[in-house]
Amino acid sequence: MTSSGIPEQPASELPSDAVLLDVREHDEWAAAHIESAVHIPIREVTVRFGELPQGDPLYVICRSGARSARVAEFLRSQGTVAVNVAGGMEDWAASGRPMVSETGRPPQVI
């Protein structure tokens, strides 16, 4: 749980069927992302609210966990069961979980 009371779970401990919302920027997403994740950059979450994936809970991820904590807090204020992914994509990559890239190069968290 974050200091603001938002539930969180390390990326390395997410269930294999976790529904993920990636809130990183487009270049970060292109460099490496989780294949099943839905990408909506943080600045677009409010205007694309209707496009959010349906999950109970919805796991929100960014590079390290700071931006995703803010989004998870917002989503919870809107009635969504959201969990911040602690450690973000950095933890995901460090734990050896699969990623894909859109750059033609091996996935790399930037």
MILOMAR-294307 format. One record per atom (N, C-alpha, C): residue number from 1; chain; atom name; x, y, z. Coordinates in steps of 0.001 Angstrom, whole numbers, plus 500000, padded with zeros to 6 digits. Example, Ala and Ser with C-alpha at 12.3 -4.5 7.8 and 13.67 -1.06 7.14 Angstrom:
REM residues 2
k  c  a  u  v  w
1  A  N  513190  494310  507800
1  A  CA  512300  495500  507800
1  A  C  513200  496700  507800
2  A  N  512850  497750  507080
2  A  CA  513670  498940  507140
2  A  C  512900  500030  507870
//
This chain:
REM residues 110
k  c  a  u  v  w
1  A  N  500853  498823  500000
1  A  CA  500000  500000  500000
1  A  C  500897  501238  500000
2  A  N  500577  502206  499136
2  A  CA  501356  503439  499078
2  A  C  501042  504298  500297
3  A  N  501821  505352  500492
3  A  CA  501594  506252  501620
3  A  C  500234  506940  501523
4  A  N  499685  507046  500301
4  A  CA  498369  507666  500138
4  A  C  497231  506657  500258
5  A  N  497579  505404  500590
5  A  CA  496556  504389  500802
5  A  C  496126  503643  499555
6  A  N  496843  503822  498453
6  A  CA  496518  503122  497209
6  A  C  497131  501722  497276
7  A  N  496345  500680  497048
7  A  CA  496910  499329  497045
7  A  C  497965  499199  495954
8  A  N  499016  498455  496251
8  A  CA  500030  498216  495234
8  A  C  500557  496796  495347
9  A  N  501090  496326  494233
9  A  CA  501647  494986  494169
9  A  C  502866  495034  493262
10  A  N  503964  494374  493650
10  A  CA  505144  494365  492780
10  A  C  504845  493698  491440
11  A  N  505450  494208  490390
11  A  CA  505259  493645  489055
11  A  C  505625  492172  489024
12  A  N  506650  491809  489763
12  A  CA  507116  490421  489774
12  A  C  506098  489464  490383
13  A  N  505080  489997  491081
13  A  CA  504091  489151  491744
13  A  C  502696  489232  491125
14  A  N  502575  489883  489972
14  A  CA  501268  489992  489340
14  A  C  500816  488633  488812
15  A  N  499518  488353  488885
15  A  CA  499020  487104  488314
15  A  C  499180  487116  486791
16  A  N  499290  485951  486202
16  A  CA  499510  485852  484756
16  A  C  498343  486416  483950
17  A  N  497150  486466  484543
17  A  CA  495975  486984  483832
17  A  C  495624  488418  484239
18  A  N  496593  489136  484812
18  A  CA  496349  490512  485256
18  A  C  495926  491392  484084
19  A  N  494929  492246  484320
19  A  CA  494506  493234  483320
19  A  C  495316  494496  483599
20  A  N  496123  494901  482594
20  A  CA  497092  495969  482786
20  A  C  496795  497208  481951
21  A  N  496945  498364  482591
21  A  CA  496870  499657  481931
21  A  C  498253  500288  482038
22  A  N  498897  500516  480912
22  A  CA  500227  501127  480860
22  A  C  500046  502614  480581
23  A  N  500517  503470  481502
23  A  CA  500300  504916  481373
23  A  C  501556  505684  480971
24  A  N  502563  504975  480449
24  A  CA  503803  505634  480020
24  A  C  503599  506362  478692
25  A  N  504603  507133  478314
25  A  CA  504559  507886  477059
25  A  C  504757  506944  475872
26  A  N  504447  507444  474672
26  A  CA  504494  506632  473464
26  A  C  505886  506040  473201
27  A  N  506954  506816  473414
27  A  CA  508298  506289  473155
27  A  C  508668  505188  474142
28  A  N  508220  505322  475390
28  A  CA  508478  504288  476384
28  A  C  507759  502989  476008
29  A  N  506500  503124  475587
29  A  CA  505687  501974  475162
29  A  C  506342  501275  473974
30  A  N  506778  502055  472972
30  A  CA  507382  501472  471776
30  A  C  508654  500695  472111
31  A  N  509438  501192  473057
31  A  CA  510705  500551  473420
31  A  C  510502  499213  474133
32  A  N  509458  499102  474938
32  A  CA  509180  497844  475652
32  A  C  507834  497949  476337
33  A  N  507023  496911  476155
33  A  CA  505757  496857  476870
33  A  C  505309  495412  477036
34  A  N  504313  495254  477868
34  A  CA  503715  493952  478111
34  A  C  502684  493744  477002
35  A  N  502776  492627  476316
35  A  CA  501954  492411  475130
35  A  C  500458  492559  475394
36  A  N  499990  492108  476541
36  A  CA  498554  492150  476826
36  A  C  498069  493478  477407
37  A  N  498978  494398  477692
37  A  CA  498605  495670  478315
37  A  C  497869  496579  477338
38  A  N  497036  497459  477898
38  A  CA  496392  498522  477130
38  A  C  497181  499800  477401
39  A  N  497507  500528  476343
39  A  CA  498327  501733  476486
39  A  C  497467  502992  476384
40  A  N  497408  503736  477468
40  A  CA  496795  505059  477486
40  A  C  497725  505951  478299
41  A  N  498479  506843  477638
41  A  CA  499405  507710  478372
41  A  C  498696  508501  479474
42  A  N  499415  508795  480524
42  A  CA  498850  509438  481716
42  A  C  498043  510682  481364
43  A  N  498536  511498  480462
43  A  CA  497836  512749  480136
43  A  C  496542  512526  479366
44  A  N  496307  511289  478877
44  A  CA  495107  510984  478108
44  A  C  494068  510184  478892
45  A  N  494389  509801  480118
45  A  CA  493499  508913  480883
45  A  C  492111  509519  481067
46  A  N  492023  510789  481403
46  A  CA  490701  511373  481671
46  A  C  489850  511463  480416
47  A  N  490464  511802  479265
47  A  CA  489682  511931  478032
47  A  C  489401  510586  477375
48  A  N  490173  509573  477713
48  A  CA  489967  508236  477135
48  A  C  489434  507257  478183
49  A  N  488795  507790  479208
49  A  CA  488295  506979  480323
49  A  C  487447  505803  479841
50  A  N  486654  506002  478825
50  A  CA  485794  504949  478298
50  A  C  486544  503811  477626
51  A  N  487831  504014  477346
51  A  CA  488649  502986  476703
51  A  C  489419  502125  477696
52  A  N  489255  502409  478983
52  A  CA  489998  501644  479991
52  A  C  489631  500169  479913
53  A  N  490627  499304  480066
53  A  CA  490307  497874  480089
53  A  C  489516  497551  481352
54  A  N  488679  496545  481261
54  A  CA  487865  496145  482408
54  A  C  488578  495036  483170
55  A  N  488947  495332  484391
55  A  CA  489609  494355  485241
55  A  C  489214  494602  486676
56  A  N  489164  493560  487440
56  A  CA  488835  493690  488864
56  A  C  489820  492843  489646
57  A  N  490978  493397  489948
57  A  CA  491348  494809  489808
57  A  C  491972  495124  488451
58  A  N  492103  496421  488195
58  A  CA  492839  496931  487052
58  A  C  494221  497325  487574
59  A  N  495257  496702  487044
59  A  CA  496627  497008  487464
59  A  C  497175  498117  486586
60  A  N  497693  499173  487215
60  A  CA  498207  500338  486493
60  A  C  499725  500347  486614
61  A  N  500407  500447  485456
61  A  CA  501867  500350  485425
61  A  C  502486  501516  484666
62  A  N  503670  501931  485108
62  A  CA  504494  502913  484401
62  A  C  505938  502410  484485
63  A  N  506910  503288  484386
63  A  CA  508308  502844  484440
63  A  C  508699  502399  485839
64  A  N  508387  503216  486858
64  A  CA  508855  502903  488209
64  A  C  507749  502799  489251
65  A  N  506569  503288  488948
65  A  CA  505453  503206  489887
65  A  C  504915  504540  490362
66  A  N  505568  505650  490024
66  A  CA  505111  506965  490489
66  A  C  503898  507467  489700
67  A  N  504004  507475  488369
67  A  CA  502875  507944  487554
67  A  C  501676  507020  487710
68  A  N  501941  505723  487755
68  A  CA  500835  504770  487879
68  A  C  500131  504913  489223
69  A  N  500843  505307  490268
69  A  CA  500200  505529  491570
69  A  C  499204  506680  491468
70  A  N  499573  507740  490755
70  A  CA  498661  508878  490583
70  A  C  497422  508468  489795
71  A  N  497628  507679  488733
71  A  CA  496492  507231  487927
71  A  C  495607  506286  488738
72  A  N  496214  505368  489475
72  A  CA  495431  504436  490302
72  A  C  494596  505210  491317
73  A  N  495174  506245  491901
73  A  CA  494438  507070  492867
73  A  C  493240  507738  492184
74  A  N  493462  508294  490993
74  A  CA  492363  508911  490239
74  A  C  491284  507881  489918
75  A  N  491687  506728  489403
75  A  CA  490715  505696  489033
75  A  C  489901  505238  490232
76  A  N  490545  505088  491367
76  A  CA  489826  504682  492576
76  A  C  488812  505754  492978
77  A  N  489162  507033  492764
77  A  CA  488215  508107  493092
77  A  C  487003  508075  492160
78  A  N  487153  507399  491015
78  A  CA  486060  507260  490053
78  A  C  485311  505934  490216
79  A  N  485674  505174  491243
79  A  CA  484978  503923  491521
79  A  C  485583  502681  490898
80  A  N  486743  502811  490271
80  A  CA  487417  501668  489659
80  A  C  488301  500986  490702
81  A  N  488287  499669  490733
81  A  CA  489178  498922  491622
81  A  C  490542  498874  490922
82  A  N  491449  499770  491336
82  A  CA  492748  499908  490686
82  A  C  493873  499634  491680
83  A  N  494927  499000  491183
83  A  CA  496099  498667  491982
83  A  C  497325  499219  491272
84  A  N  498183  499912  491993
84  A  CA  499432  500411  491442
84  A  C  500441  499266  491362
85  A  N  501150  499174  490235
85  A  CA  502189  498158  490090
85  A  C  503493  498757  490603
86  A  N  503878  498353  491806
86  A  CA  505091  498862  492458
86  A  C  506322  498414  491673
87  A  N  507224  499339  491441
87  A  CA  508435  499014  490694
87  A  C  508250  499077  489195
88  A  N  507013  499105  488753
88  A  CA  506679  499291  487355
88  A  C  507394  498366  486382
89  A  N  507621  498893  485184
89  A  CA  508271  498118  484127
89  A  C  509707  497763  484496
90  A  N  510336  498589  485333
90  A  CA  511692  498253  485771
90  A  C  511683  496942  486554
91  A  N  510727  496767  487455
91  A  CA  510600  495531  488218
91  A  C  510190  494382  487306
92  A  N  509279  494661  486375
92  A  CA  508823  493645  485423
92  A  C  510027  493085  484656
93  A  N  510843  493982  484102
93  A  CA  512011  493565  483321
93  A  C  513030  492839  484196
94  A  N  513277  493364  485390
94  A  CA  514264  492748  486296
94  A  C  513864  491340  486701
95  A  N  512563  491066  486727
95  A  CA  512100  489733  487112
95  A  C  512040  488777  485917
96  A  N  512436  489272  484738
96  A  CA  512505  488410  483562
96  A  C  511177  488105  482902
97  A  N  510171  488894  483216
97  A  CA  508854  488652  482602
97  A  C  508870  489138  481150
98  A  N  508050  488531  480288
98  A  CA  508128  488830  478851
98  A  C  507670  490235  478480
99  A  N  508376  490787  477498
99  A  CA  508057  492105  476953
99  A  C  508199  492036  475441
100  A  N  507580  492982  474766
100  A  CA  507718  493119  473323
100  A  C  508131  494559  473017
101  A  N  508629  494758  471814
101  A  CA  509092  496072  471380
101  A  C  508498  496380  470011
102  A  N  508329  497652  469717
102  A  CA  507863  498091  468395
102  A  C  508971  498797  467617
103  A  N  510194  498713  468128
103  A  CA  511299  499454  467538
103  A  C  512163  498621  466600
104  A  N  511945  497318  466558
104  A  CA  512814  496449  465786
104  A  C  514035  496005  466569
105  A  N  514163  496509  467774
105  A  CA  515266  496122  468660
105  A  C  514701  495332  469833
106  A  N  515566  494639  470593
106  A  CA  515085  493926  471774
106  A  C  514418  494912  472740
107  A  N  513382  494463  473463
107  A  CA  512705  495343  474421
107  A  C  513674  495916  475458
108  A  N  513526  497192  475715
108  A  CA  514353  497870  476726
108  A  C  513498  498935  477408
109  A  N  513401  498853  478734
109  A  CA  512637  499841  479493
109  A  C  513431  501139  479526
110  A  N  512784  502210  479047
110  A  CA  513445  503523  479053
110  A  C  512670  504492  479926
//
